[in-house]
């Protein structure tokens, strides 16, 4: 009995190590050598080499001409196929395309995950795009972003809920305009529920503002996430996006803006 438990635990540790190696590979698009990988995952080189061999057999890792390991094509194929097949992602893409075309700015679709928003989809305009901190699969603090705040306003209905969500965490201030206290965040969420949209007035990135609304892509009653338009302040000022909210809401509902 004891030997069986020990063997099971050993197999579990081995599986965890393979997953740790896979996760580390994803952080190195230009590749990573065996020595560096062993240091990163704090494991002996022979053990890491066996993990990489397993991943290579499955097509989840490969080796480039310089002896460095990278994510394999089979892993990328599975990841992109899964991402493309997600119902909310598939349904969000036409909305983001409409926002990009109308405003010539970057559009996002995001969901709430604890203290963060996770970007499920992102579309940049064909011309004039700038590099933002957001990437598909990436995260930003929910209280600093328009998508995050509009989702928090739906999820946290009173100050006690906001305090429970914040816990012992200090609210990160990405810029001098970021909300820094539970009281300020609660007041902002009340305002968002009253007006039906959220704004990011250079709260996550200097020089970038944003407007976001909830979307119902998979249920008529429960928001699946939020979509937003992020514009450069000098090119698409916040007042201009707010002024055009009827069109943004129409796009979010799957209709045609006037």
Secondary structure, 3 states (H helix, E strand, C coil): CHHHHHHHHHHHHHHHHHHHHHHHHHCCCCCECHHHHHHHHCCCHHHHHHHHHHHHHCCCEEECCCCCEEECHHHHHHHHHHHHHCHHHHHHHHHHHHHHHHHCCEEEEEEEECCEEEEEEEECCCCCCCCCCCCCCCEEEHHHCHHHHHHHHHHCCCHHHHHHHHCCCCCCCCCCCCCCCHHHHHHHHHHHHHHCCEEEECCCCCCEEEEEEEECCCCCCCCCEEEEEEEECCCCCHHHHHHCHHHHHHHHCCCCCC
